[in-house]
Amino acid sequence: MIKLLYVEDDPIFRNLVAEILKYSVDFKLDLANDGESGVKKALNNDYDIIIMDIMMPDIDGWEATRRIKMVKPNLPVISLSALNIRDLDANEMFEEYIRKPIRGYEFKKTLKSVAEKYNIK
C-alpha cells in the first residue's frame, strides 16, 4: 500500500481527494490542512509520496516542499494546484504535477505512475 500525505488548506479539495481514494486498496491517505503541519507530518512520518498544494496562507507549497526536501531529498512530491506549474518553471522541485480540477481516474493514474517510477509498492 502506498502511503500518501496530501497537504491542502481548502477543505473541499481535501474531501474530494479523500473521496477519490476512499475505497482504493492501493493507497493510504493522510491529510494536512496547511503547509506548516504538512512539513511536520512529512518529516515525522514515513510517507511514500507527498501531494502538495501550492497556494496556502501560512507557508506555500514551494517553501513546504523545500523544507521537506532538505531532510528527505528523495521523497517524491507531486504538486496539485490550479496554477500551471509548467508555466512557472518550477518543475525541478516536483516530480509531477496535477492541475485542478482533478479527475479521479487521471489522478490515480498519475499517483501510480510516480510510484512505479520510484519503485514504491
C-alpha positions as YAML, in Angstrom:
chain: A
units: angstrom
residues:
- id: 1
  name: MET
  ca: [0.00, 0.00, 0.00]
- id: 2
  name: ILE
  ca: [1.32, 3.43, -0.98]
- id: 3
  name: LYS
  ca: [1.28, 5.92, 1.90]
- id: 4
  name: LEU
  ca: [0.30, 9.43, 0.77]
- id: 5
  name: LEU
  ca: [0.24, 12.78, 2.52]
- id: 6
  name: TYR
  ca: [-1.95, 15.44, 0.93]
- id: 7
  name: VAL
  ca: [-1.14, 18.99, 2.08]
- id: 8
  name: GLU
  ca: [-4.07, 21.28, 1.24]
- id: 9
  name: ASP
  ca: [-5.66, 24.24, 3.01]
- id: 10
  name: ASP
  ca: [-9.01, 24.02, 1.18]
- id: 11
  name: PRO
  ca: [-11.34, 21.51, 2.88]
- id: 12
  name: ILE
  ca: [-13.29, 20.99, -0.35]
- id: 13
  name: PHE
  ca: [-10.20, 19.65, -2.14]
- id: 14
  name: ARG
  ca: [-9.09, 17.64, 0.92]
- id: 15
  name: ASN
  ca: [-12.51, 15.98, 0.97]
- id: 16
  name: LEU
  ca: [-12.50, 15.43, -2.80]
- id: 17
  name: VAL
  ca: [-9.13, 13.64, -2.77]
- id: 18
  name: ALA
  ca: [-10.20, 11.63, 0.30]
- id: 19
  name: GLU
  ca: [-13.37, 10.60, -1.52]
- id: 20
  name: ILE
  ca: [-11.47, 9.62, -4.70]
- id: 21
  name: LEU
  ca: [-9.10, 7.41, -2.70]
- id: 22
  name: LYS
  ca: [-11.66, 6.21, -0.13]
- id: 23
  name: TYR
  ca: [-12.11, 2.69, -1.50]
- id: 24
  name: SER
  ca: [-8.71, 2.27, -3.10]
- id: 25
  name: VAL
  ca: [-6.69, -0.69, -1.91]
- id: 26
  name: ASP
  ca: [-3.55, 0.83, -3.47]
- id: 27
  name: PHE
  ca: [-3.35, 4.00, -1.37]
- id: 28
  name: LYS
  ca: [-3.49, 5.04, 2.27]
- id: 29
  name: LEU
  ca: [-4.14, 8.78, 2.64]
- id: 30
  name: ASP
  ca: [-3.20, 11.15, 5.42]
- id: 31
  name: LEU
  ca: [-4.13, 14.84, 5.35]
- id: 32
  name: ALA
  ca: [-2.54, 18.09, 6.49]
- id: 33
  name: ASN
  ca: [-4.53, 21.31, 6.40]
- id: 34
  name: ASP
  ca: [-1.66, 23.76, 5.90]
- id: 35
  name: GLY
  ca: [1.97, 23.94, 4.85]
- id: 36
  name: GLU
  ca: [3.40, 24.04, 8.37]
- id: 37
  name: SER
  ca: [1.55, 20.94, 9.57]
- id: 38
  name: GLY
  ca: [2.35, 19.26, 6.25]
- id: 39
  name: VAL
  ca: [6.07, 19.77, 6.78]
- id: 40
  name: LYS
  ca: [5.84, 18.41, 10.35]
- id: 41
  name: LYS
  ca: [3.90, 15.34, 9.26]
- id: 42
  name: ALA
  ca: [6.21, 14.71, 6.30]
- id: 43
  name: LEU
  ca: [9.31, 14.88, 8.47]
- id: 44
  name: ASN
  ca: [7.90, 12.83, 11.35]
- id: 45
  name: ASN
  ca: [6.28, 10.01, 9.36]
- id: 46
  name: ASP
  ca: [7.23, 7.62, 6.59]
- id: 47
  name: TYR
  ca: [5.19, 8.61, 3.54]
- id: 48
  name: ASP
  ca: [5.88, 7.27, 0.08]
- id: 49
  name: ILE
  ca: [4.57, 10.31, -1.82]
- id: 50
  name: ILE
  ca: [3.58, 13.85, -0.83]
- id: 51
  name: ILE
  ca: [0.83, 15.65, -2.74]
- id: 52
  name: MET
  ca: [1.31, 19.39, -2.27]
- id: 53
  name: ASP
  ca: [-0.99, 22.33, -2.87]
- id: 54
  name: ILE
  ca: [0.92, 25.44, -3.90]
- id: 55
  name: MET
  ca: [-1.12, 28.43, -2.76]
- id: 56
  name: MET
  ca: [-1.55, 28.21, 1.02]
- id: 57
  name: PRO
  ca: [-1.78, 31.03, 3.56]
- id: 58
  name: ASP
  ca: [0.97, 30.16, 6.05]
- id: 59
  name: ILE
  ca: [3.83, 28.73, 4.04]
- id: 60
  name: ASP
  ca: [3.21, 27.98, 0.39]
- id: 61
  name: GLY
  ca: [3.80, 24.65, -1.33]
- id: 62
  name: TRP
  ca: [7.18, 25.68, -2.70]
- id: 63
  name: GLU
  ca: [8.53, 26.55, 0.74]
- id: 64
  name: ALA
  ca: [6.96, 23.47, 2.35]
- id: 65
  name: THR
  ca: [8.49, 21.27, -0.35]
- id: 66
  name: ARG
  ca: [11.87, 22.94, 0.03]
- id: 67
  name: ARG
  ca: [11.83, 22.23, 3.79]
- id: 68
  name: ILE
  ca: [10.83, 18.61, 3.26]
- id: 69
  name: LYS
  ca: [13.44, 18.04, 0.55]
- id: 70
  name: MET
  ca: [16.20, 19.46, 2.75]
- id: 71
  name: VAL
  ca: [15.70, 16.47, 5.08]
- id: 72
  name: LYS
  ca: [14.22, 13.89, 2.70]
- id: 73
  name: PRO
  ca: [15.63, 14.73, -0.74]
- id: 74
  name: ASN
  ca: [14.43, 11.50, -2.37]
- id: 75
  name: LEU
  ca: [10.81, 11.77, -1.21]
- id: 76
  name: PRO
  ca: [8.64, 12.33, -4.31]
- id: 77
  name: VAL
  ca: [6.43, 15.41, -4.15]
- id: 78
  name: ILE
  ca: [3.59, 15.97, -6.62]
- id: 79
  name: SER
  ca: [2.12, 19.45, -6.91]
- id: 80
  name: LEU
  ca: [-1.66, 19.67, -7.07]
- id: 81
  name: SER
  ca: [-2.61, 23.21, -7.96]
- id: 82
  name: ALA
  ca: [-4.85, 25.43, -10.04]
- id: 83
  name: LEU
  ca: [-1.65, 27.16, -11.17]
- id: 84
  name: ASN
  ca: [0.03, 25.95, -14.31]
- id: 85
  name: ILE
  ca: [3.30, 24.89, -12.70]
- id: 86
  name: ARG
  ca: [4.97, 24.23, -16.04]
- id: 87
  name: ASP
  ca: [4.43, 27.86, -16.98]
- id: 88
  name: LEU
  ca: [6.10, 28.90, -13.73]
- id: 89
  name: ASP
  ca: [9.19, 26.80, -14.50]
- id: 90
  name: ALA
  ca: [9.12, 25.11, -11.09]
- id: 91
  name: ASN
  ca: [9.12, 21.53, -12.27]
- id: 92
  name: GLU
  ca: [12.56, 20.76, -10.89]
- id: 93
  name: MET
  ca: [11.08, 20.88, -7.38]
- id: 94
  name: PHE
  ca: [8.22, 18.48, -8.10]
- id: 95
  name: GLU
  ca: [8.35, 15.01, -9.58]
- id: 96
  name: GLU
  ca: [5.00, 15.54, -11.26]
- id: 97
  name: TYR
  ca: [2.13, 17.98, -11.24]
- id: 98
  name: ILE
  ca: [-1.62, 17.61, -11.37]
- id: 99
  name: ARG
  ca: [-3.72, 20.59, -12.31]
- id: 100
  name: LYS
  ca: [-7.01, 21.35, -10.55]
- id: 101
  name: PRO
  ca: [-9.76, 20.47, -11.17]
- id: 102
  name: ILE
  ca: [-8.87, 16.81, -10.93]
- id: 103
  name: ARG
  ca: [-10.46, 13.73, -12.43]
- id: 104
  name: GLY
  ca: [-10.40, 10.61, -10.29]
- id: 105
  name: TYR
  ca: [-9.07, 8.20, -12.90]
- id: 106
  name: GLU
  ca: [-6.29, 10.51, -14.11]
- id: 107
  name: PHE
  ca: [-5.39, 11.41, -10.54]
- id: 108
  name: LYS
  ca: [-4.91, 7.77, -9.53]
- id: 109
  name: LYS
  ca: [-3.07, 7.03, -12.76]
- id: 110
  name: THR
  ca: [-0.56, 9.81, -12.04]
- id: 111
  name: LEU
  ca: [-0.05, 8.57, -8.46]
- id: 112
  name: LYS
  ca: [0.58, 5.04, -9.73]
- id: 113
  name: SER
  ca: [2.98, 6.34, -12.39]
- id: 114
  name: VAL
  ca: [5.08, 8.20, -9.81]
- id: 115
  name: ALA
  ca: [5.02, 5.17, -7.51]
- id: 116
  name: GLU
  ca: [6.23, 2.96, -10.35]
- id: 117
  name: LYS
  ca: [8.96, 5.43, -11.32]
- id: 118
  name: TYR
  ca: [10.28, 5.42, -7.73]
- id: 119
  name: ASN
  ca: [9.71, 1.68, -7.22]
- id: 120
  name: ILE
  ca: [7.16, 2.26, -4.45]
- id: 121
  name: LYS
  ca: [4.81, -0.61, -3.70]
...
